[in-house]
């Protein structure tokens, strides 16, 4: 086997190599060793380290390696062969090593509930102790690159990082809402705590950065939390609460279905809910738009305004539009089908909104809805149009009634 005259390493390729073993080990005391800048060469023979060399050009003789005389009995000043492994260690600073943590469950300080989080970032390393690095982690490999490093220590690295992150977030009550403001603080905490871990295997941790900590959207729980956060943000911007948003959905469905009985029932339910929570939700653009869209129908408007107070066109007394007659003067309520204002029987147009009024306008005795002259039943409540009414108080009478159940007037 020929003796190697020159030993050197020229790193090539996009992947960072931390260590490289020269492929031949048949050396001699006249072999030339060239170590480039940012490199260090370490020689091993018979399981022992026999020498370390920094940048420069060297002759591997017994003067540079006096231990060879003890290992091989080599005389001084002669060309003698020997076997040794030459490792080149890359001591350049590496800045672009990516890291990530798949999932860590934490009790969030902002939302007071458990949230699955993921984190990622970058860190940089530099080999500080080449001998310790080679002995502890390289083993029998011929090449040790950046991927070997991350794969070998992923489990321990991930466990330590999770533990430190969760301890700091819980101890300082850092919630997901303000987490971005603490990335520098958490990065420094991790760097200082992880430095010892890397030092034990010969590395100097030159930097450590967290680029993001987010809710894990790949899990079912994470998706639900992100949806809840999105809804809460929309409510905060829109100025309404969760309860009001539920009322909005009921009201929206109710206004959409006003043409059927379930729609009318929904309006009543929504109206009651709104009264309980406050009418502020009626000012939201969505409700106003839906309300305006359905407001073109006079009957719809009249029913939505059921229970509001109006003024008598005869005596100006205020009374509820649920009443058929004014309690002050007994004048019959003649509402405008568009705005509900009481008008005189002879009025051609509404005194309030100018809407045209029919001189032959007929009202349902049960719900006050406007009827056409050809109607036999009310299109709103279904009551018969031809029912008798009391000549004294106007109450509806059935065909079997001999006396008015309200005032006692005899039914003639």
C-alpha positions in Angstrom: 0.0 0.0 0.0 1.5 3.3 -1.1 2.3 5.9 1.5 0.2 9.1 1.3 2.4 12.2 0.7 -0.2 14.9 1.1 -3.3 15.2 3.3 -5.8 18.0 3.1 -9.6 18.7 2.8 -11.4 21.1 0.5 -15.1 21.3 1.6 -17.6 21.4 -1.3 -21.3 21.3 -1.7 -24.3 23.3 -0.1 -24.6 21.2 3.0 -22.4 22.2 6.0 -20.0 19.5 7.0 -18.8 19.6 10.6 -16.2 16.8 10.3 -14.5 14.8 7.5 -12.2 11.8 7.8 -9.4 11.5 5.3 -10.0 8.3 3.4 -6.4 6.9 3.7 -4.5 6.1 6.9 -1.1 5.0 5.6 1.1 7.9 6.5 4.8 8.5 7.0 7.0 10.9 8.9 7.4 12.9 5.7 3.7 13.2 4.9 2.6 16.8 4.4 -0.6 18.0 6.2 -2.3 21.2 5.1 -5.0 22.7 7.3 -7.0 25.6 5.9 -8.4 28.6 7.7 -11.5 27.7 9.9 -10.2 24.1 10.1 -8.5 22.0 12.7 -7.0 18.5 12.1 -7.0 15.8 14.7 -4.9 12.6 14.4 -5.9 9.3 16.1 -3.8 6.2 16.2 -4.4 2.9 18.0 -7.5 4.5 19.7 -5.5 7.5 21.0 -5.4 11.1 19.9 -1.8 11.7 18.8 -2.0 15.4 17.8 -4.0 18.5 16.9 -3.1 21.0 14.2 -4.6 24.4 13.5 -4.4 26.3 10.2 -1.0 25.8 8.4 1.3 23.4 6.7 2.9 20.6 8.7 5.2 17.6 8.2 4.0 14.6 10.3 7.3 13.7 11.8 8.4 12.6 15.3 9.2 16.2 16.1 5.6 17.3 15.6 4.3 14.0 16.9 6.6 12.8 19.6 4.1 10.2 20.7 4.8 8.2 17.6 8.1 7.1 19.1 6.2 5.5 22.0 3.4 4.0 19.8 5.5 2.7 17.0 9.1 3.0 18.2 9.9 5.3 15.3 13.5 6.7 15.3 14.0 10.4 14.9 14.8 12.0 11.5 14.1 9.1 9.2 11.3 8.4 6.8 9.1 5.8 8.6 5.6 4.7 7.7 2.8 4.5 10.3 -1.0 4.3 10.3 -3.3 7.1 11.7 -6.7 8.5 11.1 -6.8 12.2 10.1 -10.0 14.1 10.9 -10.7 17.5 9.7 -13.1 19.6 11.8 -14.9 22.6 10.3 -14.7 25.4 12.9 -16.6 28.0 10.8 -19.6 29.6 12.5 -22.9 28.0 11.2 -25.9 30.4 11.5 -28.7 28.8 9.5 -29.7 25.6 11.4 -33.5 25.4 11.5 -35.4 23.9 14.4 -39.1 23.2 15.1 -41.3 21.8 17.9 -44.3 19.8 16.7 -46.7 20.3 19.6 -46.7 21.4 23.2 -49.9 21.7 25.2 -50.0 24.7 27.5 -52.7 26.4 29.7 -52.9 29.8 28.0 -52.9 32.9 30.2 -55.1 35.0 27.8 -57.9 32.5 27.1 -57.6 30.5 30.4 -57.8 27.2 28.5 -55.4 24.5 27.1 -54.0 25.4 23.7 -51.7 23.3 21.5 -48.8 25.3 20.3 -46.0 24.9 17.8 -42.7 26.8 17.6 -39.9 27.2 15.2 -36.7 29.2 14.8 -33.0 29.0 13.9 -29.7 28.7 15.8 -26.0 28.8 15.1 -23.1 26.6 16.3 -19.3 26.6 16.2 -17.1 23.7 17.2 -15.1 24.8 20.2 -13.5 21.5 21.3 -12.7 19.3 18.3 -11.5 16.4 20.3 -14.6 16.3 22.5 -16.9 16.6 19.5 -15.2 13.8 17.6 -15.1 11.4 20.6 -18.6 12.0 21.8 -20.8 12.2 18.7 -19.0 11.3 15.5 -18.3 7.7 16.2 -17.6 5.5 13.2 -18.9 7.9 10.5 -16.6 9.2 7.8 -18.6 12.4 7.4 -20.7 14.3 9.9 -22.9 17.0 8.5 -25.7 19.4 9.6 -28.4 16.8 9.1 -26.6 14.2 11.1 -26.4 16.7 14.0 -30.1 17.7 13.9 -31.3 14.1 13.5 -29.1 12.7 16.3 -30.1 15.3 18.9 -33.7 16.1 17.9 -35.4 14.2 20.7 -33.2 15.7 23.5 -33.2 19.1 21.9 -37.0 19.1 21.5 -37.6 18.0 25.1 -35.4 20.6 26.6 -36.8 23.4 24.4 -40.4 22.5 25.2 -39.7 22.4 28.9 -37.9 25.7 29.0 -40.5 27.5 26.8 -43.5 26.3 28.9 -41.9 27.1 32.2 -41.1 30.7 31.1 -44.6 31.3 29.5 -46.4 30.0 32.6 -44.1 31.7 35.1 -44.5 35.1 33.4 -48.2 34.6 32.4 -47.3 35.1 28.7 -50.4 34.3 26.6 -50.8 33.7 22.9 -52.1 37.2 22.3 -48.9 39.0 23.3 -46.4 36.2 22.5 -44.7 38.1 19.7 -43.6 40.8 22.1 -41.7 38.2 24.1 -39.8 36.3 21.4 -36.5 38.1 22.1 -36.8 37.4 25.8 -37.7 33.7 25.3 -34.9 33.3 22.7 -32.3 34.6 25.2 -33.7 32.3 27.9 -33.4 29.3 25.6 -29.9 30.2 24.4 -28.6 30.5 27.9 -30.2 27.3 29.0 -29.2 25.3 25.9 -25.6 26.6 25.9 -24.5 24.0 28.5 -26.1 21.2 26.5 -24.1 22.0 23.4 -20.9 22.8 25.4 -20.9 19.2 26.7 -20.4 17.9 23.2 -17.8 20.4 22.1 -20.0 23.2 20.5 -20.4 26.9 21.3 -24.0 28.0 20.8 -23.4 31.3 19.0 -27.1 32.3 18.6 -30.6 31.0 19.2 -33.7 32.6 17.8 -37.5 31.9 18.0 -39.1 33.1 14.8 -42.7 32.1 15.8 -44.9 30.5 18.4 -48.4 29.7 17.0 -51.6 27.6 17.7 -51.2 24.2 16.1 -53.8 24.4 13.3 -53.2 20.8 12.2 -55.1 19.4 15.2 -58.9 19.4 15.7 -58.5 21.3 19.0 -56.2 23.9 17.3 -58.7 24.5 14.4 -61.5 25.1 16.9 -59.4 27.5 18.9 -58.4 29.4 15.8 -62.0 29.7 14.7 -63.0 30.9 18.2 -60.2 33.5 18.2 -61.3 34.7 14.7 -64.9 35.1 15.9 -63.8 36.9 19.0 -61.7 39.3 16.9 -64.7 40.0 14.6 -67.0 40.7 17.6 -64.4 43.0 19.2 -64.0 45.0 15.9 -67.8 45.0 15.3 -68.6 46.1 18.8 -70.9 43.2 19.8 -70.8 40.3 22.2 -71.1 36.6 21.6 -74.7 36.6 22.9 -75.6 39.4 20.5 -74.0 37.5 17.6 -76.3 34.6 18.3 -79.3 36.9 18.4 -78.1 38.3 15.0 -78.2 34.8 13.5 -81.7 34.1 14.8 -82.9 37.5 13.6 -81.3 37.2 10.2 -82.9 33.8 9.6 -86.2 35.2 10.8 -86.2 38.2 8.5 -85.2 35.9 5.6 -88.3 33.7 6.3 -90.9 36.4 6.8 -93.1 34.9 4.1 -94.0 31.9 6.2 -95.3 31.2 9.7 -91.9 30.0 11.0 -90.4 33.3 9.8 -92.9 35.4 11.7 -92.4 33.3 14.8 -88.6 33.8 14.4 -89.2 37.6 14.3 -91.1 37.4 17.6 -88.4 35.3 19.2 -85.6 37.5 17.9 -87.4 40.6 18.9 -87.8 39.4 22.5 -84.1 38.3 22.7 -83.0 41.8 21.4 -85.1 43.5 24.0 -83.4 41.4 26.7 -79.9 42.1 25.4 -80.4 45.7 24.2 -81.3 47.1 20.9 -77.7 48.0 20.0 -77.5 45.0 17.7 -80.2 46.5 15.5 -77.7 49.1 14.5 -75.3 46.6 13.0 -75.0 46.9 9.1 -76.1 43.3 8.6 -79.3 43.7 10.6 -80.1 47.1 9.1 -79.6 45.8 5.6 -81.7 42.7 6.2 -84.4 44.8 7.9 -84.5 47.3 5.1 -84.7 44.6 2.5 -87.8 43.2 4.1 -89.3 46.5 5.1 -90.8 47.2 1.6 -93.9 45.2 2.5 -96.3 47.3 4.5 -97.7 44.3 6.3 -94.2 43.2 7.4 -93.5 46.7 8.7 -96.7 46.9 10.5 -96.1 43.5 12.3 -92.6 44.4 13.2 -93.8 47.6 14.8 -96.5 45.8 16.7 -96.7 47.3 20.2 -95.3 50.7 19.4 -97.1 53.9 20.5 -98.8 56.1 18.0 -100.9 59.3 18.2 -104.7 59.5 17.6 -105.5 61.5 14.4 -108.7 62.8 16.1 -107.6 63.8 19.7 -103.8 63.4 19.6 -103.9 60.9 22.5 -101.0 58.4 22.6 -102.0 54.8 22.5 -100.6 51.4 21.5 -101.1 50.3 17.9 -102.3 47.0 19.2 -105.6 48.7 20.1 -108.4 48.9 17.5 -109.8 52.2 18.9 -108.3 55.2 20.6 -109.0 54.9 24.4 -109.3 58.7 24.6 -112.0 59.4 22.1 -113.0 56.0 20.7 -112.0 56.9 17.1 -111.1 53.9 15.1 -107.4 53.3 14.4 -106.8 53.8 10.6 -103.0 53.0 10.2 -100.8 53.8 7.2 -99.8 50.4 5.8 -96.2 51.7 5.4 -95.3 53.5 8.6 -98.3 52.7 10.9 -99.3 56.3 11.6 -103.0 56.9 12.5 -104.8 58.8 9.8 -108.3 60.3 9.4 -110.7 58.1 7.5 -111.0 60.7 4.7 -107.2 61.1 4.3 -105.9 60.2 0.8 -102.2 60.2 1.9 -100.5 59.5 5.1 -99.8 62.6 7.1 -96.4 61.2 8.2 -94.8 59.5 5.2 -97.1 60.6 2.3 -98.0 57.0 1.3 -101.2 56.8 -0.7 -104.2 55.6 1.4 -107.2 53.7 0.0 -110.5 55.2 0.8 -112.0 51.7 1.0 -109.2 50.4 3.1 -110.3 47.5 5.3 -108.4 46.3 8.4 -108.3 42.8 10.0 -110.2 42.9 13.2 -107.8 40.4 14.8 -104.3 41.7 13.8 -104.9 45.1 12.2 -103.3 44.0 8.9 -104.5 45.9 5.7 -107.0 43.8 3.7 -108.1 44.0 0.1 -111.7 44.4 -0.7 -111.9 40.9 -2.2 -110.3 39.2 0.8 -112.4 36.8 2.8 -109.7 35.8 5.2 -106.7 37.8 6.6 -103.5 36.9 4.8 -101.5 37.5 8.0 -103.4 35.7 10.7 -106.0 33.7 8.8 -109.1 35.1 10.6 -112.3 35.4 8.7 -113.0 38.9 7.4 -116.7 38.6 7.7 -116.9 38.1 11.5 -119.3 40.2 13.4 -118.1 42.9 15.7 -119.7 44.7 18.7 -121.4 47.9 17.8 -120.3 49.5 21.1 -116.6 48.4 21.6 -115.7 46.8 18.3 -114.8 43.4 19.7 -115.0 40.4 17.4 -118.1 38.3 17.9 -118.7 34.8 16.8 -122.0 33.8 15.2 -123.0 32.1 18.4 -122.5 35.2 20.6 -125.7 36.8 21.8 -123.8 39.4 23.9 -120.4 41.0 23.6 -117.9 39.3 25.9 -116.1 42.6 26.4 -118.8 45.2 27.2 -122.0 43.2 27.4 -123.8 44.8 24.5 -126.5 42.7 22.9 -125.6 41.2 19.5 -128.3 42.3 17.2 
